[in-house]
Amino acid sequence: MSSVRIVADDGCDLSPAQIAEYRVEIVPVFIRFGDEMVSSQDLTLTEFWSRAAKSLQPPGTSAAGPGAFYEAFRKLVSAGHDVVCLTLPGLYSTSFNSAWVAAQEFEDRVRVVDSRSFSVGMGLEVLHAAREALAGASAEAIQAMLEELRARTSVIFALDTLEWVRRGGRLARFLPLVDRVAHTLSVKPVVEFHDGDFRLLGATRSTNGALQRIEDEVRARIPVEAAAAAYTRGCQTASELAARLAGFIQLEEGELFLTEAGAVFAVHAGPRALGAALIRA
């Protein structure tokens, strides 16, 4: 039986250490500054925020084409591996379609799964898949596990500003409701992304209120088998959120991680966003 390797696009916000430890192959997403496209893997977060501040047009994202996924799959299949690939949500990104098209060249050696999540929500799914792969599970078993797991995965986050969401245009279906609430009441929306789509949970008037609301929403979903916290540049309460989560979620030391979200999420969330991802038990 062939060993299995995991491929994911760069929307999963895993650290270089996690990617190396779990042998995950990352396919870049492209960040658009005006007419220039830059691979997410060639752009540090400091460079991203600096360029975004100077750009005359708001930055955007573009998924890798089938060719990039094909090369990632070819390398692993040629080395004797089967592949399970996770992508950003198909409703909001073309990553899934690109990966699926590329996978057709490899018959049953490559399986593609829509994570129906993003940032560290997708990252938690990738880590689960990678652990199963390293433990010797088959590609078929990993795919089945992920298709069940994604229904239990949520990302709960608060936005400090709607300007980046509005400019990005990706959330046009969801934005009018959130925009109306935030503008009318001058508050920060608290949103859940679950099973591939958005839901407005409420709103808060302050950063501390957002922190408390995220904590309350996570508590309401206990028991939890995996969790992570994420933030974008300028957020001052991320460490406190991670500490609060660790205080009431019973996980092994080191299993709840905190990360600054990458450019793929930051393009749409803007600065000072704060969130938690969880997989319900």
Buried (B, 14 or more C-beta within 10 A) or exposed (E): EBBBBBBBBBBBBBEEEBBEEBBBBBBBBBBBBEEEEBBBEEBEBEEBBEBBEEEEEBBBBEBBBBEBBBBBBBBBBEEEBBBBBBBBBBEBBBBBBBBBBBBEBBEEBBBBBBBBBBBBBBBBBBBBBBEBBBEEBBBEBBBBBBEEBBEBBBBBBBBBBBEBBBBBEBBEEBBEEBBEBBEEEEBBBBBBBBBBEBEBBBBBEEBEBBBBBBBEBBEEBEEBBBBBBBBBBEBEBBEBBBEBBBEEBEEEEEBBBBBBBBBBBBBBBBBBBBBBBBBBE
